[in-house]
Amino acid sequence: MKQAPALSINELSILYPGSSTPAVRNVSFELAQGEIACLLGPSGCGKTTLLRAIAGFLMPTQGNIMLKGEKASEPGKVRSPEKRNVGVVFQDYALFPHLTVRKNIEFGLHKRSEHEKRNRSGELLALIGLEALADRYPHELSGGQQQRVALARALAPKPTLILLDEPFSNLDVELKERLTFEVREILKAENMSAILVTHDQHEAFSMADRIGVMHAGELQQWGSSYSLYHQPNSRMVADFIGQGVFLPGQKTEQGLQIELAHLRLTEDQLPKSNEFDVLIRPDDIIHDDASPMQAKVVRKSFRGADFLYTLELESGVHVLALVPSHHNHAIGEPIGIKLELDHVITFDRV
C-alpha cells in the first residue's frame, strides 16, 4: 500500500477578515515522508501565512490540508495546533530560560515516563552534539547552540512534520551557512519531513529537497533547486531565483539571434512569440581573452573564489559574468567573453 504524504495541500486559499485579496490563493503541493521543503519568496508573498495555516493557527477559506492522509484543516473546521503532531521552530527559538537544555528538550514529553524522557533527550543531545551542555541554561549557549536545542525540542515527540519560520535570520553569515547543513543532517537522521520559510535563496538551496517559490499569494513553481534555476516556468521565477538578465532575441532561419551570439535551434525549440527575451545567467558567460567579442567592466563584486562582473556590451546592455578571482580586471577595462549555453530559456517580452 502506498504511503500517504506527510503533508498534502489541496487548492488552499486564505482570506483575512476585511481583505478582498487572498493572502494565499489556490496553493497545492505534496511533501513526502523525510523530505525537506522550503517556501521561498519576498516579504508579503504569503509564505508565513501558509506556514501558520499548516500549523493550525489559521482557517482556510477554500481547500484543505492533509497530514499523513488525515484531514487537518478545511473551511469551517480546523484541528487545533496541539492535536496536529506538528513541531514548530520559531525565529527567536522560544526556549524556556528557567529550564536546562535537557529539560527544554523534554518539555513536550510530559505524557512520557521519566525513563522515556531521559532516553529521548539523550538521543537528541547526542544527535545535536550537545551532550556536555545538557545541564546548561539557554543564556549560557551560543546562538547556534540555542538553534539546535530548539530543533531538538521540536523533534522530541516525533512529530509528523517540523515547521521552521525564518530560523536563521538572526545569525551571522558564517554561522548561518554552517547551521543550514547541520539542521539538514539532523532532520535527515530522524527521517523527518520539514518545511522552512525564508526569503534567502541560499538557505533554500542548502536545506531543501523541494522549493516552492511564492509571489502575491500564489505558488509559482514547486520543484528541486536545480529545476528552479535551470528550468524556471515563469519570468518571475527566473528573475527571483539566481541572478541573470534578459536579452532581446530575434528569430532567424536556423535559430535565434541575441547580441552575444547566434543560437542554432530546431523549429520546435523556438519560442512561439516573435517578441521574446532570452535568459542569460552569470555562469553562461565565459571570460576568454582570445574571444573577438569584447565587453567593458562597469562593476565588480569580489566573492573570494570569483568576481561577479557587470559587463557592458556594445549596445549598452548590461550582463553578468562569474570570473575566477585571479582575473582581476579594472573598472572600465574591456575583456573578451563568449557565451556557453547548455539550454536556451526564453520568455515573452513584457
SVG drawing of the C-alpha trace seen along z (x, -y; Angstrom):
<svg xmlns="http://www.w3.org/2000/svg" viewBox="-18 -53 63 55">
<polyline fill="none" stroke="black" stroke-width="0.4" points="0.0,0.0 1.3,-3.4 2.4,-5.6 0.4,-8.8 2.4,-12.0 3.5,-13.6 1.7,-16.8 -0.8,-17.4 -2.1,-20.9 -5.1,-21.0 -6.3,-24.2 -5.7,-26.1 -6.8,-29.8 -6.8,-32.0 -8.6,-35.4 -8.0,-37.6 -11.2,-39.3 -11.7,-42.7 -9.5,-42.0 -10.7,-41.4 -7.4,-39.9 -6.5,-36.4 -3.1,-36.2 -2.8,-32.6 -4.5,-31.6 -5.2,-28.1 -1.9,-26.5 -1.4,-22.8 1.6,-20.6 2.7,-17.4 5.6,-16.6 6.8,-13.0 8.0,-11.4 11.5,-12.5 11.5,-15.4 12.6,-18.9 10.9,-21.7 11.3,-25.5 8.7,-28.2 10.7,-31.0 9.6,-34.4 9.8,-38.2 8.1,-39.7 4.3,-39.7 4.1,-36.8 2.0,-34.6 4.7,-32.1 4.3,-32.8 0.5,-32.8 0.7,-29.4 3.0,-28.1 0.6,-29.3 -2.2,-27.5 -0.3,-24.3 0.5,-24.7 -3.3,-25.1 -3.3,-28.8 -5.4,-29.9 -8.5,-28.5 -8.6,-28.1 -11.2,-29.9 -11.0,-27.2 -9.3,-23.9 -7.8,-21.6 -4.6,-20.5 -3.9,-16.7 -1.4,-15.3 -0.5,-11.7 -3.7,-11.2 -5.9,-12.7 -7.7,-16.0 -6.4,-18.6 -7.9,-21.8 -10.8,-22.8 -13.2,-25.7 -15.1,-25.9 -13.1,-23.2 -9.5,-23.2 -7.8,-20.7 -6.1,-22.7 -2.3,-23.1 -1.7,-20.9 -3.6,-18.0 -1.7,-18.1 1.5,-16.4 3.4,-19.2 6.6,-20.7 7.4,-24.4 10.8,-26.1 10.3,-29.9 12.6,-32.7 13.6,-33.6 13.8,-29.9 11.4,-30.5 13.5,-28.4 12.4,-28.5 15.0,-30.5 14.4,-28.8 14.9,-25.3 18.1,-23.5 18.9,-22.3 17.7,-18.8 14.5,-20.0 13.8,-22.2 14.1,-19.2 11.9,-17.1 9.2,-19.8 6.9,-18.3 7.2,-14.8 5.0,-15.4 2.9,-12.3 6.0,-10.0 7.7,-8.3 10.9,-9.8 12.8,-6.9 11.4,-7.6 12.0,-11.3 15.6,-10.7 16.2,-8.3 14.7,-10.5 16.5,-13.7 19.7,-11.7 19.2,-10.5 18.7,-14.1 21.5,-15.6 23.8,-13.1 22.3,-13.9 22.8,-17.7 26.2,-17.3 25.4,-19.0 25.6,-16.1 28.2,-18.0 25.9,-21.0 22.7,-19.2 22.6,-21.0 23.4,-24.5 20.7,-27.2 19.8,-28.9 21.6,-32.1 24.8,-30.1 24.6,-28.9 25.7,-30.5 23.0,-31.4 23.9,-28.3 23.6,-26.0 20.2,-27.6 19.0,-26.9 19.9,-23.2 18.2,-22.9 15.0,-24.5 15.1,-21.9 15.7,-19.0 12.7,-20.2 10.5,-20.2 11.8,-16.7 11.4,-15.2 7.7,-14.0 8.5,-12.5 6.0,-14.8 4.6,-14.2 6.1,-17.4 8.5,-20.2 7.9,-23.8 10.8,-26.3 9.9,-30.0 12.9,-32.0 15.1,-30.2 18.5,-31.5 17.6,-35.2 19.2,-36.4 22.5,-34.6 25.7,-35.9 26.6,-34.7 29.2,-32.1 27.1,-30.5 24.0,-30.6 25.8,-28.6 27.1,-26.0 23.8,-25.6 21.8,-25.1 23.9,-22.0 23.7,-20.8 20.0,-21.2 19.5,-19.4 21.7,-16.5 19.7,-16.3 16.4,-16.3 17.6,-13.6 18.9,-11.5 15.4,-11.5 13.7,-10.9 11.7,-14.0 9.5,-15.9 10.0,-19.7 9.1,-23.0 11.3,-26.0 10.1,-29.6 12.8,-32.0 13.4,-34.9 17.0,-33.8 17.5,-31.6 21.0,-30.4 19.3,-28.9 16.7,-27.3 19.3,-25.8 21.4,-24.5 18.5,-23.0 15.7,-21.9 14.9,-18.9 11.9,-20.8 11.4,-24.6 8.1,-26.4 8.5,-29.9 5.7,-32.2 4.6,-35.5 1.4,-37.5 -0.1,-34.6 0.4,-32.1 2.8,-29.1 4.6,-30.0 6.7,-26.8 7.4,-23.7 10.5,-21.6 14.2,-21.0 16.6,-23.9 18.2,-22.6 14.9,-22.7 14.0,-26.2 17.4,-27.6 17.7,-25.8 14.1,-25.3 12.1,-28.2 8.5,-28.0 7.9,-31.8 9.7,-35.1 9.1,-35.8 10.8,-32.6 13.7,-33.1 14.2,-36.7 13.8,-35.7 16.0,-32.6 19.7,-33.2 20.9,-36.1 20.6,-36.9 19.5,-39.3 17.0,-39.1 18.4,-39.8 16.1,-40.6 16.0,-37.8 15.1,-37.6 14.2,-34.5 16.3,-33.5 16.1,-30.7 18.4,-28.5 17.5,-29.5 17.6,-32.9 19.9,-35.8 20.9,-37.7 23.7,-40.3 26.1,-37.8 25.7,-35.0 23.6,-33.2 21.9,-30.2 21.1,-27.2 17.7,-25.8 15.2,-23.5 11.8,-24.8 10.1,-23.1 12.7,-24.7 11.9,-28.2 9.5,-30.4 6.0,-30.7 6.0,-34.5 8.0,-36.8 8.5,-39.2 10.7,-37.4 13.8,-37.6 16.5,-35.1 17.6,-34.4 21.4,-34.7 22.9,-33.6 26.3,-34.7 27.6,-31.2 26.6,-31.2 29.2,-33.9 32.9,-32.8 35.8,-35.1 38.1,-34.4 40.9,-36.7 41.1,-35.2 37.4,-36.0 36.7,-38.7 33.6,-39.7 34.5,-42.4 32.6,-43.8 33.6,-46.6 33.7,-46.0 31.4,-48.6 31.0,-47.0 32.6,-44.1 32.0,-42.3 34.7,-40.2 33.4,-36.8 36.6,-35.1 36.9,-32.4 35.5,-34.6 34.3,-38.0 30.8,-38.8 31.4,-41.3 28.7,-43.6 29.7,-44.0 28.5,-46.5 28.0,-45.2 28.5,-47.3 24.8,-48.2 25.0,-49.5 23.1,-46.5 24.5,-45.0 25.1,-41.3 26.6,-39.5 29.6,-37.1 31.2,-34.9 35.0,-35.1 37.7,-33.3 39.2,-35.8 42.8,-35.6 41.3,-37.5 41.2,-40.9 40.3,-43.5 39.8,-47.2 36.6,-49.1 36.4,-50.4 38.7,-47.7 37.4,-45.7 37.6,-41.9 37.0,-39.1 33.9,-37.0 32.0,-34.1 28.6,-32.6 28.3,-28.9 24.6,-28.0 23.7,-24.4 20.0,-25.1 18.0,-28.2 15.3,-29.6 13.0,-32.2 10.1,-34.3 7.6,-36.6 8.7,-40.2 6.9,-42.3"/>
</svg>
